[in-house]
Amino acid sequence: MPPASGRVPPALKCLIASVTVLSLLASPSVATAASQSQRGERTGCSNATLPPSPVDSSEVPPPGEPTPDPLPVPDEPLGGDRMGECGLVAPPQAPPPPREVGAAGWIVAELGSGDVLAARNPHGRYRPASVIKVLTALVAVRELEMSDTITATRADAAIEGSSVGLEPGVTYTVRQVLTGLILQSGNDAAHALARELGGRRETVRLMNGLARRLDATDTRAATVSGLDGPGMSTSAYDMALILRAAMNNAEFAEIASTRRAELPTPPGQPPLRIASDSDVALNYPGGLFGKTGFTDDARHTRVVAAERGGHRLVAVLLRGEHRPVDMSEQATALLDHGFRLTERRRVGELVTRRTTTSTTPDTRRTEESPRQAAGSEDPRGLPPVVGFLGTLLLAALAVLTAVVVYRRRTR
């Protein structure tokens, strides 16, 4: 207790003030904001926390809904220290990357081992456009049976953006709708799958839950199709991580290997013939997969994969332009570069701490991970309530100890 005069010794005042400050800093929101600011300053990356500013109003939240906060930036970059670099990340004395590859963020990695062979700003946050459909499709193959049926609606056919050509009133299997999603990037197919999964909001929730379980910490879906929306972001590293998980799913891999297909049409009409819209998937030697994307805010995006000499590589390009050459040529040049680097030292790895993929088809999965169920964690890895209450208890003990010591000394 303080002396009867009511004066608190300076040392005790200082201790109490320090404990108060520490308690405030221990609050998840304050600690997260401070930690993100420090990490942004330390890395010096212009897109360490957010994609570039949008050019239109597509990311303005609906009336009454708040603007999403930036996703937390991990204390340590996933995949290794070099994955936190902003510029070119390459093995020592490696040949330079192709000059024609002008994407703001890119990566080339081994699908099997997960070794990252080279990258540029791998954790830089950009918008995915339609390449996020890889995540949409992975959710669908995990949650739905391929033989289930979906009857297309007028709302499916009227959806904005690219379309595979689903006809209202025509019934398709889930596999056929997924084929249209992957081969021709059909937004109508994404809309139909989202209806089957419980609606747009539920599907976005499932997508973001799966991204968290894969440790895709730069990724937040706002739409099921890749159209820009509030808070939408990903990174080259994350998209490589997501495609690796998808290609380890037998159902996804089988559909991804399809180059041409036929879809049902109304009675009396010939089948609808579709083909992959990826030049890499169609024409690159050993091409395994190709997904294209574009929006005004995202610019051009690509996710491609190919196999050569026993190596299966994924290449991701985000925020690119059709210059100095077409984006398909940039993607093939990056794959060629990756195959030249396969015997060199890796610069990082695709890491998933909570493995949820397998080489066999997944059954329906609706469970949430412990992290998802508990909510977002504080920077120390504790649930917010536990971390904050623990800090308050420590602060109270510190104050009590200081008071006891002071009383003994005054006596």
Secondary structure, DSSP 8 states (H G I E B T S, - for coil): ---TT----HHHHHHHHHHHHHHHHHSHHHHHHHHHHHHHHHH--TTSSS----SSSTT---TT----------SS-TT-GGGG-SSEE--TT-----TT---SEEEEEETTT-EEEEEESTT--B--GGGGHHHHHHHHHHHS-TT-EEE--HHHHT-SS------TT-EEEHHHHHHHHHHH--HHHHHHHHHHTT-HHHHHHHHHHHHHHTT-TT-B-SSSS----TT-BB-HHHHHHHHHHHHTSHHHHHHHT--EEEE--STTS--EEEE-S-HHHHHSTTEEEEEEEEETTTEEEEEEEEEETTEEEEEEEEEE-S-SS-HHHHHHHHHHHHHHTTTS--SEE---SS----SS---------HHHHH----TTSS-HHHHHHHHHHHHHHHHHHHHHHHHHHH-
